Amino acid sequence: MISTTSTYRQDILSSTGHFGPYGGTYVPEVLLPGLQDIAAAYDHLKTDPDFLDEFHTALREFDGRPTPLTPLPRLSAEIGGAQIFLKNEGLNHTGAHKINHCIGQAILAKRLGKTRIIAETGAGQHGYATAAVCARFGLDCTVYMGRIDYERQRPNVYWMELLGAKVVPVEDGSQTLNDAVIAAFKDWVEHPESYYLLGSAVGPHPYPAMNTFFQKIVGEETRQQCLDQIGRTPDYVMACVGGGSNAMGMFFEFLDDEQVQLIGVEAGGRGTQPGEHAAKVRQGVKGIFEGYHSYFLQDGDGNIASTHSVSAGLDYCGISPILAHLADEGRVQFATASDETALAAVQRLALAEGIIPALESAHAFAHAFELAANLTPDQVIVVNASGRGEKDLFITMRHFQPESLRKVGELLLKG
Ligand SMILES: Cc1ncc(COP(=O)(O)O)c(C=O)c1O
């Protein structure tokens, strides 16, 4: 349980899966022994020097860490307010922050003697990273992906398959991330000897705390880079929020720095009506789903509501129980950015700074640009660029250059 008497960081690290009223382990009985094994292994390995050495070596040698903290001088000048910096998680191997927790969990799975990995994916980044670490560590890999995401994130499906993973399109429900999670859980119930490599700071204990632990390298590097590059901590730190892994990774190291304001940006989609967005903190209701207690988007009868976001990675009905608690505590503030403003942020960052962010990350940039205009040049905003934008080729091309997309389609059909 997170209390306010000790530090947030200590409480998350020592937690047994309860964060205020949120978290827990609400799963079918058949999964309990597997989860207990993972929780016990995590509890032991998080302070085991051999494990930590293997994890950090892989982060350096396979993933390419550390990632840079990049100032955005042209954009900051154009906006005319605060200085904006970007933490470039898009430069990780496979293109996003997801590989940090995939490496950690793959090493843990190996230590548990597991040979088969199951995963779910939305944007495909978690699936792509899972497929890469499975190839690297010699593990069999099956990835579930909602049919809509399977179609709109085709490049990542191709990369996963090239890396030897079996990618299974899920035809049920809204055919997005939520349905992929349910399909992965079903597989795990049928094959409890497999390891479920869950892709965000969500799910039953120990996944929320464990993925935060494997992702906290992002904020640790950022905090030190800020001290080295600007001589102090930033005023604002921002990250987009789907389930919450890149946000928790970025925020963790700053949680006990009271002077640093932390802002999570959710998908505002195309409106505020149910089914038009994925804003859990703003419009969600407390409930239990997919093994944990948190805020979920629900209809009047308590069923999970459909969600929408132009970015597959934010198109999810729930939020990390840790973030739900930090939101209630007021330690993390929440905002939304719409599909339109996220797309505009991709273009603005590309033109002014030569960096194309993932559509997910662009939500955080859209909000940062709005906030920066109301601040002063002595203030600093750091934005987590959780991924790079190449995977969004077919979505952004349809928006910015529909004619080019049509031509690509014609060329492909000609063969
Ligand atoms: C680049 C990128 N950023 C953010 C997310 C959202 O996930 P999370 O909230 O767990 O960081 C995803 C999910 O696929 C992603 O691919």
The ligand as an SDF file (V2000), in Angstrom:
LIG
                    3D

 16 16  0  0  0  0  0  0  0  0999 V2000
    5.4410    4.3220  -28.5840 C   0  0  0  0  0  0  0  0  0  0  0  0
    4.4320    4.0070  -27.5340 C   0  0  0  0  0  0  0  0  0  0  0  0
    4.2020    4.9100  -26.5550 N   0  0  0  0  0  0  0  0  0  0  0  0
    3.2890    4.6980  -25.5870 C   0  0  0  0  0  0  0  0  0  0  0  0
    2.5290    3.5380  -25.5840 C   0  0  0  0  0  0  0  0  0  0  0  0
    1.4890    3.3670  -24.5110 C   0  0  0  0  0  0  0  0  0  0  0  0
    1.8270    2.4060  -23.5720 O   0  0  0  0  0  0  0  0  0  0  0  0
    2.2260    2.7870  -22.1020 P   0  0  0  0  0  0  0  0  0  0  0  0
    1.1770    3.7120  -21.5810 O   0  0  0  0  0  0  0  0  0  0  0  0
    2.2840    1.4990  -21.3840 O   0  0  0  0  0  0  0  0  0  0  0  0
    3.5640    3.4720  -22.1660 O   0  0  0  0  0  0  0  0  0  0  0  0
    2.7280    2.5550  -26.5700 C   0  0  0  0  0  0  0  0  0  0  0  0
    1.9690    1.3040  -26.5670 C   0  0  0  0  0  0  0  0  0  0  0  0
    2.0020    0.5030  -27.4650 O   0  0  0  0  0  0  0  0  0  0  0  0
    3.7100    2.8040  -27.5630 C   0  0  0  0  0  0  0  0  0  0  0  0
    3.9500    1.9150  -28.5370 O   0  0  0  0  0  0  0  0  0  0  0  0
  1  2  1  0
  2  3  1  0
  2 15  2  0
  3  4  2  0
  4  5  1  0
  5  6  1  0
  5 12  2  0
  6  7  1  0
  7  8  1  0
  8  9  2  0
  8 10  1  0
  8 11  1  0
 12 13  1  0
 12 15  1  0
 13 14  2  0
 15 16  1  0
M  END
$$$$
